[in-house]
Amino acid sequence: MKHVKRAISILLAAVLCFFCVAWTGAADAMAEYTPTLSMLHTSGKYIYNEENEQITLRGTNLGGWLMQEGWMTPLGSGEIDHDFIINITASDTNESSIAAYAIDTVTENGLTTNNMNTYWQSASAQAADSAELLIEFDKTRYFDRIVVETGPDHTGDYLRGAVVWMSNNWTDWFSPASITVDESKASEGIITVLTGEQSAKYIAIRPGRASEDGQRWTVANISLCMTDEYNVRNHLIRRFGESRTNEMIATFQDNYITEADIINIANMNMNFVRVPVYWMDFALKDGTLRTDADSGFARLDWLLEVCDENGIYVLIDFHGAPGGVNCWASCGQASTIPTELYAGDPDTVEWNQSVVLNIWSALATRYKDNPTVAAYGLLNEPVLNFDTNPAYENLKYGFYDEIYDTVRAIDNNHIVIFEEFMDWSVATNRPERQTWTNYMFDKHPYDMPNYLSWDAQKSLANSTISTMSQIQDQWNVPLIVGEFCLYYFSDVWDDFLSDLNENSISWTNWNYKVRGTIYESGGGNWGYYNPWDGEDPDLMHDSAEEIEAIWAATGTAAHYQANEAHINIVSARADGSTNYPYVALDRSSWTVTANGDPQWPYDPVSNMIDGDLSTRWPTAEAQTAGHYVLVDFGQTENFDKIVLEHDANDYPGSYKVEISQDGVTFTEVELNNIHIGFGPKMVLLPSTPQTSRYVKISLTGPNPINNWWSISELNILWRNVHG
């Protein structure tokens, strides 16, 4: 198999050479700029330029540009190909119709569209848990919503509520913990059942409640959809054709990242961007390399020129491959386990791998002499699943090595990056590592389940630094943290970046911009710019022009808000600087007063400075504007950090921090971070160091769940920047 693939790769590389010679238009013009940056290479555990100056790369990811993710960008949800549905039956069937009508199609002008002229209908009025539609896939597949349409003649017969069960083996059935039924388009006969990302081979769906006036359940089309780039692109290709789809996506890419964004990144003191790419920007659906002016090649040409002008290196990260680099939607294709990039039908795997090798051959040929390219990231997060199968792992590593060999046959100039997303197994006990040259390892530390815990995020940051510094010394190889997010805790961010800088470990946070607020699911300082001010397109019903208009309105300056506090924190370390540790102020001379229920004698205010987390001071009544805690240091002190520890739900709903020299006249302090409801520890960071005798923390509004305000421990700290 490997020899066959290698032969295919050689053939494809020959074809590629023709395309490189024949390339015309804008792509050629972009490629002709004269780079000013110096080619990078590794030596021992450091990165150097051609002048033998040590370089540490510090920057951000341009995720969502050449590789969209639904939680980051207004991607929309793509309908899964009806060909994957091999059977659909109903428990309650009208004699005049069959359930298969719910997925039939009609071909018009070479494009496949859903047929709304045929339908399935229940034999009786809807009732809770009544008539059931059972859908069977060809194999376990991923989806995140079910769209149920009645057709224009039966709009009143829309699905009332929804009960959804699913199974992978017909024996074990489960229902998602949370299902949201969107009835906003019920007047059009359209119901969307939001299931969250699920994987199943069998799906059963029933009404969740009775119809109001005896309406039956009518289904002219039922679609399972997934918010990943693979299904979005293929859905749009089925609706509008491949050429028009590429035009629409080009409109998004033209607006999502512009020259102004690159200049902005440079102004944030960064010298580096990591660029996730998706294979369909570089190849057509049939695998043929793209040569059009909107291709990924042309986009990278443009980016390299603009980045070079601003002193920014570029990492090309192969984020999304056919068959799926991993099983998650974040790689562009929510896929089976193992993914068909590594295992499964031999012909499918062969084709998927040949496309990847072909694109890498093209990239290496095109950019082998371009010094603005810092490195090639061969595969992003190549994870089979969390319960590793050694046989599948060997297949994955074998393909990983093939990509390396393909690149090195063309390009020995650029650094090659291997990803160690979950562990360090790609380099452990593998003799292949001894033959690699000019390479480094990439780590993506995340603790998503504990995103509200300061302690968990701090522990993750510390353990990452400890492990990576040891590996860097042990293996004598440079390292990069290619993705990370430490959520809401700006002081943890600051310390982590400082420690990375001190250890000469390169880094790019995830991500430059995202669509949601920092308070939403997926929020918490994922982006320097958030939220986006628009709505997702409806890929099932919007016209090409309507979708394109939504995607055109994704420019940063016009449609996003700057996360200034986050920008300030990261920009301060992007220049390579390190910091001094925080030191807690001595509390022995403090006088602390507070207001709350005066009839509550059990938990005195002294509890918040007694060093015992098991004791606390509470307001003893629901939070209200005007509750305060006042600290008198007894003398003038410098400080730049306030830490409040409390019961998880007794956090301040809204608040302000003020300082005073006399205890009478107070001035509000600008904070670099505002925390509301983020677990048992709050860390408040003034935007500049403060000097005062008094510090006052006052509530400006109630707790959203009407809780008391409690403080188990209050500490105020100072980082002496002069050592």
Phi and psi in degrees as a GROMACS rama.xvg file:
@    title "Ramachandran Plot"
@    xaxis  label "Phi"
@    yaxis  label "Psi"
@TYPE xy
-60.8613  -40.722  LYS-2
-66.3807  -36.7916  HIS-3
-62.7183  -45.8426  VAL-4
-61.6314  -40.1053  LYS-5
-63.1113  -40.4117  ARG-6
-63.9593  -41.1376  ALA-7
-61.6979  -41.7272  ILE-8
-61.4901  -41.2435  SER-9
-63.7413  -43.335  ILE-10
-61.7334  -45.1482  LEU-11
-64.7162  -37.5306  LEU-12
-62.6836  -36.9783  ALA-13
-63.6123  -43.2043  ALA-14
-61.1934  -41.5139  VAL-15
-57.0719  -42.9521  LEU-16
-56.9161  -39.4986  CYS-17
-60.8904  -45.6202  PHE-18
-63.7145  -38.0964  PHE-19
-64.023  -37.8384  CYS-20
-71.8875  -38.5047  VAL-21
-84.7891  -3.94645  ALA-22
-60.4906  134.037  TRP-23
-131.104  175.331  THR-24
75.4515  -147.548  GLY-25
-59.527  -36.1018  ALA-26
-60.4849  -42.1891  ALA-27
-62.4131  -45.1147  ASP-28
-60.9027  -40.9695  ALA-29
-64.0386  -37.4828  MET-30
-72.6291  -12.4148  ALA-31
-89.4031  -0.604355  GLU-32
-65.9325  154.996  TYR-33
-97.8875  109.354  THR-34
-64.726  149.045  PRO-35
-111.425  -19.069  THR-36
-72.975  162.071  LEU-37
-102.309  135.89  SER-38
-56.9823  134.857  MET-39
-97.5615  153.151  LEU-40
-152.799  162.637  HIS-41
-99.6326  149.642  THR-42
-149.896  114.281  SER-43
62.2722  -135.46  GLY-44
-95.6659  15.835  LYS-45
-126.249  163.6  TYR-46
-107.146  137.204  ILE-47
-129.81  154.728  TYR-48
-94.5222  -176.191  ASN-49
-66.2585  -21.4435  GLU-50
-87.4955  8.93236  GLU-51
63.4654  30.1846  ASN-52
-92.6518  134.138  GLU-53
-70.6304  134.137  GLN-54
-124.717  130.744  ILE-55
-114.492  129.16  THR-56
-90.1108  127.11  LEU-57
-136.369  123.659  ARG-58
-174.373  -143.615  GLY-59
-143.88  170.882  THR-60
-95.7581  144.26  ASN-61
-98.6439  44.0096  LEU-62
-62.0078  144.476  GLY-63
93.0151  -4.8062  GLY-64
-94.2302  -69.3142  TRP-65
-97.2431  11.1934  LEU-66
-158.942  98.9924  MET-67
-82.8498  147.384  GLN-68
-130.381  137.125  GLU-69
-58.8039  -34.5561  GLY-70
-77.1605  -15.3054  TRP-71
-100.236  -35.6825  MET-72
-129.943  158.798  THR-73
-76.5798  65.6907  PRO-74
-69.9771  -40.7212  LEU-75
82.4479  167.573  GLY-76
-111.154  128.752  SER-77
-94.1802  138.465  GLY-78
-69.6928  130.168  GLU-79
-70.5293  138.174  ILE-80
-51.6699  127.012  ASP-81
-59.3453  -22.6214  HIS-82
-61.8365  -21.6424  ASP-83
-78.8539  -14.6062  PHE-84
-89.2974  111.077  ILE-85
-96.1744  -12.9612  ILE-86
-160.653  142.322  ASN-87
-144.404  126.495  ILE-88
-131.377  165.579  THR-89
-131.815  144.256  ALA-90
-81.4283  -17.7827  SER-91
-138.603  98.7256  ASP-92
-117.715  130.418  THR-93
-69.9222  134.926  ASN-94
-60.1548  -27.1793  GLU-95
-83.9395  -0.239512  SER-96
-147.653  161.484  SER-97
-127.038  155.98  ILE-98
-62.5307  -29.6557  ALA-99
-59.7377  -21.9779  ALA-100
-60.2413  -20.8399  TYR-101
-70.5273  -12.9255  ALA-102
-130.65  8.53956  ILE-103
-70.2876  163.072  ASP-104
-133.724  160.202  THR-105
-131.467  141.151  VAL-106
-100.849  126.801  THR-107
-132.628  122.615  GLU-108
55.0538  34.7009  ASN-109
81.5655  -1.50665  GLY-110
-110.485  141.87  LEU-111
-93.4134  126.944  THR-112
-130.007  157.988  THR-113
-73.7457  137.531  ASN-114
-92.0045  110.897  ASN-115
-92.5599  3.64422  MET-116
-89.7655  -11.9694  ASN-117
-115.256  155.654  THR-118
-158.964  158.875  TYR-119
-105.113  146.533  TRP-120
-142.024  138.543  GLN-121
-65.6301  153.065  SER-122
-78.07  -15.4844  ALA-123
-142.159  173.763  SER-124
-62.3186  150.997  ALA-125
-64.8364  139.966  GLN-126
-142.68  158.218  ALA-127
-57.7563  130.874  ALA-128
60.0831  31.5205  ASP-129
-91.3012  -128.538  SER-130
-46.7099  136.586  ALA-131
-121.672  135.286  GLU-132
-101.53  131.611  LEU-133
-114.764  120.348  LEU-134
-111.546  133.888  ILE-135
-121.273  124.247  GLU-136
-83.3057  164.397  PHE-137
-66.7616  -27.2496  ASP-138
-161.796  175.199  LYS-139
-59.0519  125.835  THR-140
-134.775  159.21  ARG-141
-93.921  145.956  TYR-142
-156.271  161.37  PHE-143
-132.781  0.961899  ASP-144
-162.848  156.759  ARG-145
-123.58  122.982  ILE-146
-105.404  121.851  VAL-147
-115.849  121.016  VAL-148
-122.09  138.8  GLU-149
-88.6981  -22.9421  THR-150
90.32  159.928  GLY-151
-66.3999  -20.7015  PRO-152
-92.9658  -0.122947  ASP-153
-138.043  35.3499  HIS-154
-59.7581  -29.0123  THR-155
-74.7631  -13.3165  GLY-156
-92.3268  31.1349  ASP-157
-73.176  157.568  TYR-158
-64.3522  126.81  LEU-159
-92.9504  113.689  ARG-160
61.6086  -165.21  GLY-161
-167.451  139.261  ALA-162
-119.792  123.88  VAL-163
-124.595  129.121  VAL-164
-123.341  151.893  TRP-165
-148.644  160.008  MET-166
-153.869  154.793  SER-167
-105.017  -12.7691  ASN-168
-136.826  4.85389  ASN-169
77.1548  -19.5398  TRP-170
-92.845  -47.7433  THR-171
-100.348  115.904  ASP-172
-112.448  147.091  TRP-173
-145.222  158.182  PHE-174
-122.482  134.649  SER-175
-56.1974  145.45  PRO-176
-62.3685  -33.1801  ALA-177
-136.675  120.79  SER-178
-121.602  130.841  ILE-179
-112.069  128.215  THR-180
-104.921  115.198  VAL-181
-91.2309  109.744  ASP-182
-106.155  18.2775  GLU-183
-64.2796  -21.9898  SER-184
-112.414  26.521  LYS-185
-60.9812  -32.7187  ALA-186
-64.524  -18.4104  SER-187
-100.141  4.04716  GLU-188
77.108  23.1238  GLY-189
-117.548  123.152  ILE-190
-122.236  132.224  ILE-191
-114.837  121.634  THR-192
-100.225  110.167  VAL-193
-88.8992  112.038  LEU-194
-99.5484  -11.3022  THR-195
74.0323  167.427  GLY-196
-65.0511  118.977  GLU-197
-131.577  158.108  GLN-198
-129.413  130.917  SER-199
-162.493  158.585  ALA-200
-102.435  -29.7359  LYS-201
-123.427  134.296  TYR-202
-130.616  125.991  ILE-203
-113.319  130.431  ALA-204
-130.54  135.538  ILE-205
-135.112  160.171  ARG-206
-62.1807  148.062  PRO-207
-96.318  -15.2264  GLY-208
-155.315  168.826  ARG-209
-75.7476  150.08  ALA-210
-71.8093  154.535  SER-211
-73.6755  -39.3979  GLU-212
-126.681  35.8279  ASP-213
75.8343  21.1753  GLY-214
-67.9756  141.359  GLN-215
-77.4524  176.633  ARG-216
-103.588  115.734  TRP-217
-115.4  133.977  THR-218
-130.725  110.015  VAL-219
-88.8316  -26.8826  ALA-220
-154.848  132.506  ASN-221
-124.675  127.526  ILE-222
-127.274  135.666  SER-223
-100.006  132.348  LEU-224
-125.975  159.499  CYS-225
-142.057  136.079  MET-226
-91.0372  73.086  THR-227
-140.581  160.362  ASP-228
-65.1668  -34.7451  GLU-229
-59.4108  -51.885  TYR-230
-71.238  -34.1975  ASN-231
-61.6939  -50.4377  VAL-232
-63.1343  -45.1634  ARG-233
-67.4413  -35.8455  ASN-234
-62.6376  -46.3917  HIS-235
-66.4565  -35.9029  LEU-236
-63.143  -40.9493  ILE-237
-63.6111  -36.5826  ARG-238
-79.0406  -45.2201  ARG-239
-120.381  -6.48275  PHE-240
90.6994  157.434  GLY-241
-68.7087  -40.8538  GLU-242
-62.7576  -46.5014  SER-243
-65.8724  -38.9688  ARG-244
-59.5949  -44.6608  THR-245
-63.66  -35.0519  ASN-246
-63.5627  -43.6171  GLU-247
-62.6433  -45.2266  MET-248
-66.2342  -35.29  ILE-249
-61.9754  -37.7473  ALA-250
-60.5829  -44.3672  THR-251
-59.2339  -49.7878  PHE-252
-64.6155  -34.9411  GLN-253
-61.4931  -29.6529  ASP-254
-103.068  -28.6021  ASN-255
-68.3673  -44.2448  TYR-256
-125.804  125.803  ILE-257
-127.489  177.581  THR-258
-58.3684  -35.515  GLU-259
-60.348  -35.0513  ALA-260
-66.3122  -41.4612  ASP-261
-66.1319  -41.7266  ILE-262
-61.2673  -40.7413  ILE-263
-62.1547  -42.6603  ASN-264
-61.3024  -41.9327  ILE-265
-63.1174  -39.158  ALA-266
-68.3074  -16.8809  ASN-267
-87.1377  13.9308  MET-268
73.0911  16.7711  ASN-269
-90.0259  150.408  MET-270
-121.721  17.7092  ASN-271
-160.586  139.253  PHE-272
-131.872  140.354  VAL-273
-100.366  128.776  ARG-274
-117.554  100.093  VAL-275
-67.2825  134.493  PRO-276
-125.823  153.426  VAL-277
-114.472  143.06  TYR-278
-62.1345  -30.6661  TRP-279
-76.3044  -5.3453  MET-280
-79.8753  -15.7459  ASP-281
-113.741  -15.5104  PHE-282
-141.677  150.169  ALA-283
-72.8265  173.072  LEU-284
-58.9844  -29.6168  LYS-285
-85.1375  2.93363  ASP-286
95.3047  -9.25746  GLY-287
-67.4529  133.988  THR-288
-60.1263  138.871  LEU-289
-82.7376  140.316  ARG-290
-124.248  9.46004  THR-291
-79.7321  165.512  ASP-292
-71.4574  -11.9647  ALA-293
-102.402  9.38611  ASP-294
-69.6075  167.293  SER-295
-62.0704  -32.1626  GLY-296
-61.5394  -47.8136  PHE-297
-63.8348  -38.8454  ALA-298
-62.2342  -44.3489  ARG-299
-65.8118  -38.6053  LEU-300
-55.3665  -49.0187  ASP-301
-60.6117  -47.4694  TRP-302
-61.2059  -43.9261  LEU-303
-61.6323  -40.0426  LEU-304
-65.5017  -47.4423  GLU-305
-66.0895  -41.2591  VAL-306
-64.748  -41.7173  CYS-307
-60.1377  -41.5623  ASP-308
-61.1487  -23.4905  GLU-309
-111.43  14.6966  ASN-310
68.6006  34.4874  GLY-311
-119.108  125.839  ILE-312
-81.295  158.376  TYR-313
-127.332  130.491  VAL-314
-103.628  122.264  LEU-315
-88.5087  112.314  ILE-316
-108.754  114.101  ASP-317
-76.9973  94.6546  PHE-318
-88.8904  -36.4429  HIS-319
-131.128  120.976  GLY-320
-119.674  155.217  ALA-321
-60.4437  135.934  PRO-322
89.7461  -17.3103  GLY-323
93.4434  120.28  GLY-324
-66.0104  -37.3399  VAL-325
-136.289  -172.594  ASN-326
-89.8527  1.35171  CYS-327
-100.636  155.764  TRP-328
-61.1332  -23.6396  ALA-329
-63.6229  -17.4421  SER-330
-94.8718  9.3299  CYS-331
96.6507  -19.2805  GLY-332
-148.208  102.724  GLN-333
-64.3768  115.466  ALA-334
-125.841  179.285  SER-335
-77.5812  167.501  THR-336
-113.706  118.829  ILE-337
-73.766  159.931  PRO-338
-71.1731  156.803  THR-339
-80.4546  10.5943  GLU-340
-79.1437  -23.126  LEU-341
-117.835  -35.5263  TYR-342
-146.765  162.757  ALA-343
122.718  -148.777  GLY-344
-57.3991  123.716  ASP-345
-57.4787  -41.5647  PRO-346
-64.9975  -40.577  ASP-347
-65.279  -47.278  THR-348
-60.2291  -44.0112  VAL-349
-57.5776  -45.887  GLU-350
-66.2877  -46.0073  TRP-351
-58.3803  -45.9246  ASN-352
-68.3015  -36.8338  GLN-353
-64.0266  -36.3625  SER-354
-64.2285  -45.034  VAL-355
-60.9921  -46.7776  VAL-356
-63.4588  -38.5171  LEU-357
-63.6143  -45.5917  ASN-358
-64.5821  -42.2636  ILE-359
-65.0751  -36.3152  TRP-360
-59.843  -42.2397  SER-361
-65.5997  -43.9436  ALA-362
-64.0721  -45.8413  LEU-363
-63.4376  -39.9855  ALA-364
-65.6853  -41.9703  THR-365
-72.0466  -35.803  ARG-366
-117.023  11.5235  TYR-367
-59.6173  -27.0423  LYS-368
-108.565  10.0073  ASP-369
-94.5913  112.458  ASN-370
-75.4561  -14.2626  PRO-371
-67.5547  -26.427  THR-372
-73.8462  114.28  VAL-373
-76.5546  -39.7516  ALA-374
-166.959  165.395  ALA-375
-110.643  122.371  TYR-376
-92.2818  106.106  GLY-377
-63.16  -44.7052  LEU-378
-149.362  137.845  LEU-379
-89.5243  125.845  ASN-380
45.1555  59.6766  GLU-381
-75.5855  79.7783  PRO-382
-113.432  131.329  VAL-383
-78.7479  -52.9035  LEU-384
-171.57  -179.124  ASN-385
-79.7623  -18.6623  PHE-386
-105.418  86.3645  ASP-387
-65.0125  131.884  THR-388
-99.3325  117.926  ASN-389
-56.6264  -38.5553  PRO-390
-63.0351  -44.2747  ALA-391
-68.7096  -36.8684  TYR-392
-60.026  -41.2728  GLU-393
-63.7462  -38.4882  ASN-394
-62.9559  -41.9016  LEU-395
-62.5938  -48.464  LYS-396
-63.7037  -36.394  TYR-397
-60.8469  -41.4773  GLY-398
-71.2517  -37.8941  PHE-399
-53.795  -47.2423  TYR-400
-63.5007  -35.6777  ASP-401
-64.3026  -40.4466  GLU-402
-61.788  -45.9669  ILE-403
-56.9769  -47.6396  TYR-404
-62.1387  -38.9537  ASP-405
-63.6329  -44.2254  THR-406
-66.8994  -45.5654  VAL-407
-69.225  -23.5064  ARG-408
-66.1044  -20.0228  ALA-409
-112.004  -39.0263  ILE-410
-135.835  111.809  ASP-411
-102.31  0.678306  ASN-412
-79.5006  -36.3154  ASN-413
-96.6038  150.378  HIS-414
-66.2088  138.663  ILE-415
-110.518  134.961  VAL-416
-112.639  127.564  ILE-417
-103.105  135.816  PHE-418
-94.2673  133.377  GLU-419
-116.422  68.0357  GLU-420
-62.2253  -50.0715  PHE-421
-106.806  -27.5674  MET-422
-154.219  -168.634  ASP-423
-110.43  27.2237  TRP-424
-70.8957  -24.274  SER-425
-63.0813  -21.8499  VAL-426
-117.032  -0.802017  ALA-427
-87.9589  124.308  THR-428
56.3464  33.3576  ASN-429
-116.216  112.641  ARG-430
-63.8459  -21.9807  PRO-431
-56.2082  -30.8819  GLU-432
-59.9154  -28.6468  ARG-433
-67.6289  -19.8588  GLN-434
-98.4637  -9.31499  THR-435
-71.4955  145.331  TRP-436
-130.75  150.562  THR-437
50.9756  58.5434  ASN-438
-136.205  167.282  TYR-439
-152.409  169.699  MET-440
-111.42  148.887  PHE-441
-119.392  134.139  ASP-442
-124.183  140.89  LYS-443
-120.947  87.4511  HIS-444
-80.5512  121.728  PRO-445
-136.541  143.924  TYR-446
-130.616  79.0926  ASP-447
-70.9263  -38.238  MET-448
-60.7734  -27.7352  PRO-449
-110.106  41.5861  ASN-450
-68.5386  -17.0592  TYR-451
-95.757  2.38494  LEU-452
-104.205  114.509  SER-453
-58.5613  -44.5628  TRP-454
-60.8424  -42.8971  ASP-455
-66.1127  -42.6672  ALA-456
-69.0638  -37.157  GLN-457
-65.8876  -41.5552  LYS-458
-61.8215  -42.5038  SER-459
-60.7042  -46.1475  LEU-460
-60.4444  -45.9555  ALA-461
-65.2057  -44.0134  ASN-462
-67.7422  -35.3842  SER-463
-62.6647  -46.4284  THR-464
-61.7889  -45.5531  ILE-465
-61.0901  -48.959  SER-466
-66.2945  -45.9945  THR-467
-67.7998  -38.2431  MET-468
-65.1394  -37.042  SER-469
-66.201  -45.7661  GLN-470
-65.4772  -39.6462  ILE-471
-57.9478  -43.1  GLN-472
-73.3356  -42.7696  ASP-473
-65.9557  -44.6119  GLN-474
-95.7604  -8.79729  TRP-475
56.3894  52.573  ASN-476
-142.351  143.696  VAL-477
-69.9749  154.151  PRO-478
-128.804  156.147  LEU-479
-139.54  139.52  ILE-480
-93.5223  98.1228  VAL-481
-78.2577  -22.7133  GLY-482
-146.719  145.794  GLU-483
-172.555  158.328  PHE-484
-151.549  130.191  CYS-485
-109.053  21.62  LEU-486
57.896  -129.712  TYR-487
-86.1609  -3.31871  TYR-488
-99.5716  90.3422  PHE-489
-62.6476  -34.4313  SER-490
-67.2792  -33.5253  ASP-491
-68.4128  -41.5703  VAL-492
-53.6943  -50.8265  TRP-493
-60.7848  -47.2185  ASP-494
-65.1871  -40.2224  ASP-495
-63.0338  -47.0879  PHE-496
-65.1113  -38.6975  LEU-497
-61.1061  -44.6342  SER-498
-66.3893  -38.7266  ASP-499
-60.8007  -45.4532  LEU-500
-60.4221  -44.1775  ASN-501
-61.809  -31.3342  GLU-502
-97.0486  9.20478  ASN-503
55.5735  38.9309  SER-504
-99.4231  123.957  ILE-505
-71.6227  159.15  SER-506
-156.656  148.65  TRP-507
-140.79  122.697  THR-508
-78.5165  160.526  ASN-509
-109.734  99.134  TRP-510
-162.424  174.856  ASN-511
-66.5186  -43.7772  TYR-512
-150.323  147.679  LYS-513
-140.438  166.845  VAL-514
-84.1683  -32.0223  ARG-515
-90.2847  172.912  GLY-516
-81.331  167.286  THR-517
-68.4459  -15.1205  ILE-518
-94.2233  -11.2933  TYR-519
-84.0144  168.287  GLU-520
-56.5457  130.015  SER-521
86.0466  2.33592  GLY-522
-88.3183  -156.791  GLY-523
86.345  57.1987  GLY-524
64.7388  31.813  ASN-525
-69.8498  -27.4843  TRP-526
-131.486  149.561  GLY-527
-74.9247  -21.7516  TYR-528
-129.722  121.355  TYR-529
-171.871  150.31  ASN-530
-93.2153  171.323  PRO-531
-80.0725  144.935  TRP-532
-96.851  9.38429  ASP-533
-110.405  -171.194  GLY-534
-117.821  156.86  GLU-535
-67.7015  147.287  ASP-536
-74.1507  153.194  PRO-537
-95.1364  97.0216  ASP-538
-68.5912  -19.8646  LEU-539
-75.9119  -32.7123  MET-540
-126.837  -25.3125  HIS-541
-67.5487  149.401  ASP-542
-74.2342  166.694  SER-543
-57.484  -40.1658  ALA-544
-67.0663  -38.1112  GLU-545
-67.365  -42.739  GLU-546
-62.2632  -45.9603  ILE-547
-61.8393  -37.7772  GLU-548
-64.6528  -40.0867  ALA-549
-64.5048  -45.4947  ILE-550
-68.0048  -25.7957  TRP-551
-71.9665  -22.8721  ALA-552
-94.1037  46.4982  ALA-553
-119.943  16.7988  THR-554
-64.6397  143.04  GLY-555
-63.4949  -54.675  THR-556
-62.9068  -38.6219  ALA-557
-84.4318  -27.6427  ALA-558
-128.659  8.25665  HIS-559
-130.502  158.674  TYR-560
-105.303  141.956  GLN-561
-75.9872  129.421  ALA-562
-86.264  77.332  ASN-563
-58.5425  -42.5213  GLU-564
-60.5446  -42.721  ALA-565
-67.2022  -41.9184  HIS-566
-57.8856  -43.7165  ILE-567
-62.702  -44.0379  ASN-568
-62.298  -50.6266  ILE-569
-73.4843  -40.5099  VAL-570
-58.3553  -32.861  SER-571
-66.8667  -22.8598  ALA-572
-107.458  -10.2459  ARG-573
-68.4363  -14.142  ALA-574
-84.8788  1.10849  ASP-575
95.5035  1.114  GLY-576
-71.3517  159.086  SER-577
-122.53  169.441  THR-578
-126.26  175.654  ASN-579
-100.505  153.544  TYR-580
-70.2324  154.055  PRO-581
-73.8204  143.582  TYR-582
-124.034  127.065  VAL-583
-70.5458  136.199  ALA-584
-67.9371  146.578  LEU-585
-66.5454  122.082  ASP-586
-91.9026  -2.03022  ARG-587
-65.1091  -26.2055  SER-588
-100.493  5.14298  SER-589
-74.9179  148.494  TRP-590
-118.825  121.947  THR-591
-117.464  129.709  VAL-592
-126.254  158.869  THR-593
-156.39  162.348  ALA-594
-118.445  155.305  ASN-595
172.927  -155.115  GLY-596
-67.5743  112.833  ASP-597
-69.925  -11.2961  PRO-598
-88.8835  4.32831  GLN-599
-102.051  98.2401  TRP-600
-95.514  -1.77168  PRO-601
-82.2585  -29.6878  TYR-602
-123.814  86.8171  ASP-603
-68.3318  163.549  PRO-604
-64.9173  -23.7507  VAL-605
-64.7622  -17.8588  SER-606
-61.4173  -26.7408  ASN-607
-78.5538  -5.45237  MET-608
-130.892  26.4453  ILE-609
-95.6705  0.481324  ASP-610
76.3917  11.0096  GLY-611
-120.427  111.482  ASP-612
-70.4341  -13.7078  LEU-613
-81.4735  -10.9361  SER-614
-107.042  163.624  THR-615
-157.025  162.204  ARG-616
-110.732  130.26  TRP-617
-119.914  160.871  PRO-618
-69.4719  -24.3074  THR-619
64.5341  19.3264  ALA-620
-160.043  160.809  GLU-621
-56.9131  141.934  ALA-622
-59.107  142.994  GLN-623
-149.575  157.143  THR-624
-57.9565  132.81  ALA-625
110.018  -20.8039  GLY-626
-60.4087  137.771  HIS-627
-148.071  161.9  TYR-628
-126.169  130.174  VAL-629
-120.968  124.545  LEU-630
-108.114  126.6  VAL-631
-108.963  109.857  ASP-632
-65.5082  -21.8082  PHE-633
87.7483  -11.0202  GLY-634
-163.645  167.546  GLN-635
-70.5002  132.837  THR-636
-132.542  153.482  GLU-637
-95.1766  140.972  ASN-638
-155.191  157.295  PHE-639
-149.729  21.0363  ASP-640
-158.997  135.498  LYS-641
-125.264  129.537  ILE-642
-120.829  122.812  VAL-643
-114.663  125.771  LEU-644
-114.434  137.641  GLU-645
-157.792  171.844  HIS-646
-58.5642  145.105  ASP-647
-53.422  -36.843  ALA-648
-100.23  0.253061  ASN-649
-94.9229  35.1463  ASP-650
-79.1085  153.582  TYR-651
-70.1955  129.722  PRO-652
-66.7563  -43.7639  GLY-653
-154.603  152.462  SER-654
-163.03  171.901  TYR-655
-144.04  157.304  LYS-656
-117.226  131.988  VAL-657
-129.681  155.984  GLU-658
-127.689  159.325  ILE-659
-155.969  151.419  SER-660
-96.1313  -25.901  GLN-661
-115.642  -3.44441  ASP-662
78.5366  3.72076  GLY-663
-115.263  -51.4178  VAL-664
-99.1454  119.231  THR-665
-114.736  145.782  PHE-666
-122.501  130.656  THR-667
-70.8413  142.088  GLU-668
-99.368  129.966  VAL-669
-74.5838  130.882  GLU-670
-105.218  144.761  LEU-671
-80.386  -12.4709  ASN-672
-149.949  139.757  ASN-673
-116.328  119.512  ILE-674
-110.833  128.357  HIS-675
-134.258  110.89  ILE-676
74.4736  33.4725  GLY-677
-104.355  53.4922  PHE-678
84.5898  -165.224  GLY-679
-82.5914  1.2492  PRO-680
-138.396  131.024  LYS-681
-118.846  132.861  MET-682
-118.616  118.859  VAL-683
-108.466  127.41  LEU-684
-118.255  108.193  LEU-685
-58.0227  143.934  PRO-686
-66.2828  -23.5593  SER-687
-137.034  155.145  THR-688
-57.7902  144.135  PRO-689
-116.59  152.33  GLN-690
-132.615  121.623  THR-691
-166.878  172.238  SER-692
-99.4864  -33.4366  ARG-693
-116.161  142.208  TYR-694
-128.949  128.461  VAL-695
-123.829  126.832  LYS-696
-111.626  117.559  ILE-697
-121.78  140.142  SER-698
-76.8095  140.737  LEU-699
-114.246  1.37466  THR-700
-172.066  176.198  GLY-701
-80.8674  163.87  PRO-702
-72.69  136.924  ASN-703
-62.3189  -23.3886  PRO-704
-109.288  18.0276  ILE-705
67.3054  28.1062  ASN-706
-81.9152  164.61  ASN-707
-64.6098  166.481  TRP-708
-101.338  123.011  TRP-709
-128.365  150.982  SER-710
-133.625  118.433  ILE-711
-83.0722  -43.0264  SER-712
-143.716  137.478  GLU-713
-120.652  121.647  LEU-714
-127.727  143.271  ASN-715
-124.973  133.988  ILE-716
-128.133  165.428  LEU-717
-141.634  131.238  TRP-718
-102.302  109.983  ARG-719
-78.6025  100.158  ASN-720
-69.762  -10.7789  VAL-721
-94.8333  4.09642  HIS-722
